[in-house]
C-alpha cells in the first residue's frame, strides 16, 4: 500500500510538472498584444488622440500645434493639398519628433475652400470636377475614380509631405473615401505596405465585414488578404452630431469610460471659433467653427485630462503603435 501511494505521489508530481510546463509553454507561445509589446499590462486601454485636417486653415493649424506641443493630442493628420500645408511643413521642420500622418484626400468638400490635386490628373480620372478641383462628392469618386489615378494622386501627396520634411508615422483617409471600394482600398493597403507605415482603419471593421481564413489574423477584405495585425487600432471614436456644447465633455467621458481593454483612436477636430474659421465653415454646423472650438475646449480641459488619468488610459501615438506591429510581408 505504501509503495502504491509512493508511486501515485511521484506520478502526481510528474503530472503537475508536466501541466505546469505545458501551461508555461502555452503562455510563452501566446503572442503579446500591443499593450504588452509596448511594456504595459495586457488589459490596458491605449488611446490615440488624433487631430484632423491639419493644413486646412490657419486657425486649425494654430490650435493643433498648441495641442501637440502641450500633449493634449498625441498625433495629427495633414491634408497635403489644402491651402495651409506650407505652414505645417514649416512647423514640422522645427518639430522633427512630432507624430504626423498624411490624411490621403481624394475629394474636397468645403464650399469656400476647394483644393486641387497634387498630381497632374486628367478629367477622365473620375477624381476632379469641371474646374480642376478634387470632386466635392465622395460618392462621385466612389463610382467614377480609376484606381491607377487614385494611386497616382495619393502617392503624390505622400511624396510631397516627405519632400517637405514631414516624418510620416501613418496614413489616414479623408472622409473614408479611399476605403469605399475594393480597388480604392487596395491602393490604401498597398501604400501602407510600400511606405512601411500603418494605415488608419479599425481592425474590428475588417473582422466584422471580412471573411476569416485559416490563419487567425488574415481576413478577406476588399478583395485581398488583410492581416489585422497590421491594423493596430481596434475602434475609432468621435463626437456625434446633435450634442449640445454644455454636454460635450460629458459625452466624450461617457464614450471612453465604457471601453474594454484595447487600442482606440479618438478623432478630434480642433480650431478657434474665429472669423477665418467662421468664413470657411459658414454653411455647416457639423465640424465647423463652433464644433472645432468645442473639441479644443475639451482636450485642453484639465478635468478631461484628469479623467483620462483616473481611468487609467495610456496615451500613445502612431509611432508607438508602429513599434508594436510585425513587419509588413
C-alpha positions as CSV (number, residue, x, y, z in Angstrom):
1,X,0.0,0.0,0.0
2,X,2.8,2.4,0.9
3,X,4.6,1.5,-2.3
4,X,1.4,2.3,-4.3
5,X,0.9,5.6,-2.5
6,X,4.5,6.5,-3.2
7,X,4.2,5.7,-6.9
8,X,1.0,7.7,-7.0
9,X,2.7,10.7,-5.4
10,X,5.6,10.6,-7.8
11,X,3.2,10.3,-10.7
12,X,1.1,13.2,-9.4
13,X,4.3,15.3,-9.0
14,X,5.4,14.5,-12.5
15,X,1.9,15.3,-13.9
16,X,2.0,18.6,-12.1
17,X,5.4,19.4,-13.5
18,X,4.1,18.5,-17.0
19,X,0.9,20.5,-16.7
20,X,2.8,23.5,-15.3
21,X,5.4,23.2,-18.0
22,X,2.7,22.9,-20.7
23,X,0.9,26.0,-19.3
24,X,4.2,27.9,-19.3
25,X,4.8,26.8,-22.9
26,X,1.4,27.9,-24.0
27,X,1.8,31.3,-22.3
28,X,5.2,31.6,-24.0
29,X,3.8,30.8,-27.4
30,X,0.8,33.1,-26.9
31,X,1.6,36.3,-28.8
32,X,1.7,39.5,-26.9
33,X,-0.9,42.1,-27.6
34,X,0.1,45.7,-28.4
35,X,-0.1,46.9,-24.8
36,X,2.2,44.1,-23.7
37,X,4.6,44.7,-26.6
38,X,4.9,48.3,-25.5
39,X,5.6,47.3,-21.9
40,X,2.1,47.9,-20.4
41,X,-0.2,45.4,-18.7
42,X,-2.2,43.1,-21.1
43,X,-5.6,44.6,-20.0
44,X,-4.5,48.3,-20.6
45,X,-6.6,50.8,-22.5
46,X,-4.4,52.6,-25.0
47,X,-5.7,55.8,-26.5
48,X,-4.5,57.7,-29.6
49,X,-5.9,61.3,-29.6
50,X,-5.7,62.5,-33.2
51,X,-6.4,66.0,-34.5
52,X,-7.7,66.0,-38.1
53,X,-7.3,68.4,-41.1
54,X,-4.0,70.0,-40.3
55,X,-3.3,72.4,-43.1
56,X,-6.9,73.3,-43.9
57,X,-6.8,76.7,-42.2
58,X,-4.5,78.8,-40.1
59,X,-7.0,78.6,-37.2
60,X,-6.9,74.8,-37.3
61,X,-3.1,74.8,-37.5
62,X,-2.7,77.2,-34.5
63,X,-5.0,75.1,-32.4
64,X,-3.4,71.8,-33.4
65,X,0.2,73.0,-33.0
66,X,-0.7,74.1,-29.4
67,X,-2.4,70.8,-28.7
68,X,0.6,68.8,-29.9
69,X,3.1,70.9,-28.0
70,X,1.1,70.6,-24.8
71,X,0.3,66.9,-25.1
72,X,-3.5,67.4,-25.4
73,X,-3.4,65.3,-28.5
74,X,-0.8,62.6,-29.4
75,X,-0.9,62.9,-33.2
76,X,-2.3,64.8,-36.2
77,X,-3.2,64.2,-39.8
78,X,-2.1,66.5,-42.6
79,X,-4.1,67.4,-45.6
80,X,-1.4,67.9,-48.2
81,X,-3.5,69.5,-51.0
82,X,-5.0,72.0,-48.5
83,X,-4.1,75.7,-48.6
84,X,-2.1,75.9,-45.3
85,X,0.1,72.9,-45.9
86,X,3.1,75.2,-46.2
87,X,2.6,76.3,-42.6
88,X,2.5,72.7,-41.5
89,X,5.7,71.9,-43.3
90,X,7.5,74.8,-41.6
91,X,6.3,73.8,-38.2
92,X,7.2,70.1,-38.8
93,X,10.8,71.1,-39.6
94,X,11.0,72.7,-36.2
95,X,9.4,69.7,-34.5
96,X,11.0,66.6,-36.0
97,X,9.7,64.3,-33.4
98,X,6.0,65.3,-34.0
99,X,3.7,62.4,-34.7
100,X,2.2,63.3,-38.1
101,X,0.3,61.3,-40.7
102,X,-0.9,62.1,-44.2
103,X,-4.7,62.2,-44.5
104,X,-5.0,60.9,-48.0
105,X,-7.6,63.1,-49.8
106,X,-9.5,62.0,-52.9
107,X,-12.2,64.7,-52.6
108,X,-12.6,68.2,-51.4
109,X,-16.0,69.0,-49.9
110,X,-15.6,72.5,-48.4
111,X,-17.7,75.1,-50.2
112,X,-15.3,78.0,-49.6
113,X,-12.1,76.0,-49.8
114,X,-11.7,73.6,-52.6
115,X,-8.3,72.2,-53.3
116,X,-6.7,70.9,-56.4
117,X,-4.9,67.6,-56.8
118,X,-1.2,67.4,-56.2
119,X,-0.7,65.3,-59.3
120,X,-1.5,66.1,-62.9
121,X,-4.9,64.4,-63.1
122,X,-6.9,64.3,-66.3
123,X,-10.7,64.9,-66.3
124,X,-11.3,61.2,-67.1
125,X,-9.7,60.2,-63.9
126,X,-13.0,60.4,-62.1
127,X,-11.4,62.5,-59.3
128,X,-11.8,66.1,-60.4
129,X,-14.7,68.5,-61.3
130,X,-15.1,70.8,-64.3
131,X,-12.9,73.4,-62.6
132,X,-10.0,71.1,-62.0
133,X,-10.6,70.7,-58.2
134,X,-10.9,67.4,-56.5
135,X,-14.5,66.5,-56.6
136,X,-16.7,67.7,-53.7
137,X,-18.5,64.3,-53.6
138,X,-17.0,61.2,-52.2
139,X,-20.0,59.4,-53.8
140,X,-18.8,60.6,-57.2
141,X,-15.3,59.4,-56.6
142,X,-16.6,56.1,-55.4
143,X,-18.4,55.5,-58.6
144,X,-16.0,57.1,-61.1
145,X,-12.5,57.0,-59.8
146,X,-9.9,54.9,-61.5
147,X,-7.6,53.0,-59.2
148,X,-4.5,54.0,-61.0
149,X,-5.3,57.7,-60.8
150,X,-6.2,57.4,-57.1
151,X,-2.8,55.8,-56.5
152,X,-1.1,58.5,-58.6
153,X,-2.7,61.3,-56.6
154,X,-2.3,59.7,-53.1
155,X,1.3,58.7,-53.8
156,X,2.0,62.3,-54.9
157,X,0.5,63.6,-51.6
158,X,2.8,61.3,-49.6
159,X,5.9,62.2,-51.7
160,X,5.2,66.0,-51.3
161,X,4.9,65.5,-47.5
162,X,8.2,63.6,-47.4
163,X,9.9,66.3,-49.6
164,X,8.7,68.9,-47.1
165,X,10.5,67.1,-44.4
166,X,7.4,65.6,-42.6
167,X,8.3,62.3,-40.9
168,X,5.2,60.3,-41.7
169,X,4.1,58.0,-39.0
170,X,0.9,56.7,-40.7
171,X,-1.6,57.1,-43.5
172,X,-5.1,58.3,-42.8
173,X,-8.2,58.7,-45.0
174,X,-10.2,61.8,-45.6
175,X,-13.9,61.1,-45.3
176,X,-13.1,57.3,-45.7
177,X,-13.2,57.8,-49.4
178,X,-10.2,55.6,-50.1
179,X,-11.8,52.7,-48.2
180,X,-15.2,52.8,-50.0
181,X,-14.5,50.3,-52.9
182,X,-12.1,47.3,-53.2
183,X,-10.0,49.0,-55.9
184,X,-9.5,52.1,-53.8
185,X,-8.9,50.1,-50.6
186,X,-6.2,48.1,-52.4
187,X,-4.4,51.3,-53.2
188,X,-4.6,52.3,-49.5
189,X,-3.3,48.9,-48.3
190,X,-0.5,48.9,-51.0
191,X,0.7,52.4,-50.0
192,X,0.9,51.4,-46.3
193,X,3.0,48.4,-47.2
194,X,5.2,50.3,-49.6
195,X,6.0,53.2,-47.2
196,X,6.1,50.8,-44.2
197,X,3.7,52.7,-42.1
198,X,0.3,51.7,-40.6
199,X,-2.9,52.8,-42.2
200,X,-5.8,54.1,-40.2
201,X,-8.5,51.5,-40.3
202,X,-10.2,49.8,-37.3
203,X,-9.3,46.1,-37.2
204,X,-12.8,45.4,-35.8
205,X,-14.3,46.7,-39.1
206,X,-12.2,44.2,-41.1
207,X,-13.0,41.4,-38.6
208,X,-16.8,42.2,-38.7
209,X,-17.0,42.7,-42.5
210,X,-14.3,40.5,-43.8
211,X,-14.1,36.7,-44.4
212,X,-12.0,34.8,-41.9
213,X,-9.3,32.5,-43.4
214,X,-7.4,29.5,-41.9
215,X,-5.0,31.9,-40.4
216,X,-6.2,33.6,-37.2
217,X,-5.0,37.0,-38.4
218,X,-6.0,37.0,-42.1
219,X,-9.3,38.2,-43.4
220,X,-10.5,38.6,-47.0
221,X,-11.5,42.3,-47.1
222,X,-11.7,44.5,-50.2
223,X,-10.8,41.6,-52.4
224,X,-7.4,41.0,-50.7
225,X,-6.0,39.2,-47.7
226,X,-5.7,41.7,-44.9
227,X,-3.6,40.9,-41.8
228,X,-5.3,42.5,-38.9
229,X,-2.0,42.6,-37.0
230,X,-1.1,45.4,-39.3
231,X,-4.1,47.4,-38.2
232,X,-3.3,48.3,-34.5
233,X,-6.4,50.3,-33.7
234,X,-9.5,48.4,-32.6
235,X,-12.0,51.2,-33.0
236,X,-12.2,54.8,-34.0
237,X,-14.3,57.2,-31.8
238,X,-15.6,60.7,-32.3
239,X,-18.3,63.2,-31.4
240,X,-21.7,62.6,-32.9
241,X,-23.7,65.5,-34.3
242,X,-26.5,66.9,-32.2
243,X,-24.7,67.2,-28.9
244,X,-25.1,70.5,-27.1
245,X,-21.9,72.4,-26.1
246,X,-22.7,72.0,-22.4
247,X,-22.7,68.2,-22.8
248,X,-19.6,68.0,-25.0
249,X,-17.2,66.9,-22.2
250,X,-19.6,64.5,-20.6
251,X,-20.3,62.9,-24.0
252,X,-16.6,62.1,-24.5
253,X,-16.2,60.8,-21.0
254,X,-19.2,58.5,-21.3
255,X,-18.0,57.2,-24.6
256,X,-14.5,56.4,-23.3
257,X,-15.5,55.2,-19.8
258,X,-17.3,52.1,-21.1
259,X,-14.5,50.8,-23.3
260,X,-12.9,47.5,-22.5
261,X,-9.2,46.8,-22.8
262,X,-7.8,47.6,-26.3
263,X,-6.4,50.2,-28.6
264,X,-8.6,53.2,-29.5
265,X,-8.3,56.3,-31.7
266,X,-10.2,59.4,-30.6
267,X,-10.7,61.7,-33.6
268,X,-10.9,65.3,-32.7
269,X,-11.3,68.4,-34.9
270,X,-9.6,71.4,-33.4
271,X,-9.8,75.1,-34.3
272,X,-10.7,78.5,-32.9
273,X,-14.1,79.9,-33.4
274,X,-12.7,83.0,-35.1
275,X,-13.5,85.0,-38.2
276,X,-11.4,82.9,-40.5
277,X,-12.9,79.6,-39.5
278,X,-16.4,81.0,-39.4
279,X,-15.9,82.1,-43.0
280,X,-14.6,78.8,-44.0
281,X,-17.4,76.8,-42.5
282,X,-20.3,79.3,-43.0
283,X,-22.6,76.7,-44.4
284,X,-22.0,73.8,-41.9
285,X,-22.7,73.1,-38.3
286,X,-21.0,69.7,-38.1
287,X,-17.2,70.0,-38.0
288,X,-17.5,73.8,-38.4
289,X,-16.0,76.7,-36.3
290,X,-18.0,76.1,-33.1
291,X,-17.5,72.3,-33.4
292,X,-13.8,72.7,-33.5
293,X,-13.7,75.2,-30.7
294,X,-15.7,72.7,-28.6
295,X,-13.3,69.9,-29.3
296,X,-10.4,72.2,-28.4
297,X,-12.1,73.2,-25.2
298,X,-12.4,69.5,-24.2
299,X,-8.9,68.3,-25.0
300,X,-7.4,71.4,-23.2
301,X,-9.7,71.0,-20.2
302,X,-7.8,69.8,-17.0
303,X,-10.9,68.0,-16.0
304,X,-10.7,65.8,-19.2
305,X,-7.0,65.2,-18.7
306,X,-7.7,64.2,-15.1
307,X,-10.5,61.8,-16.2
308,X,-8.1,60.1,-18.6
309,X,-5.5,59.7,-15.9
310,X,-8.0,58.5,-13.3
311,X,-9.5,55.9,-15.7
312,X,-6.1,54.5,-16.5
313,X,-5.9,55.5,-20.2
314,X,-2.4,55.3,-21.6
315,X,-1.9,58.0,-24.3
316,X,0.1,56.8,-27.3
317,X,0.8,57.9,-30.8
318,X,1.1,56.2,-34.1
319,X,4.9,56.0,-33.8
320,X,4.3,53.9,-30.6
321,X,1.9,51.6,-32.4
322,X,4.2,51.1,-35.3
323,X,6.9,49.8,-32.9
324,X,4.4,47.1,-31.7
325,X,3.5,45.9,-35.2
326,X,5.0,43.0,-37.1
327,X,7.0,43.8,-40.2
328,X,5.0,44.1,-43.4
329,X,5.5,40.9,-45.5
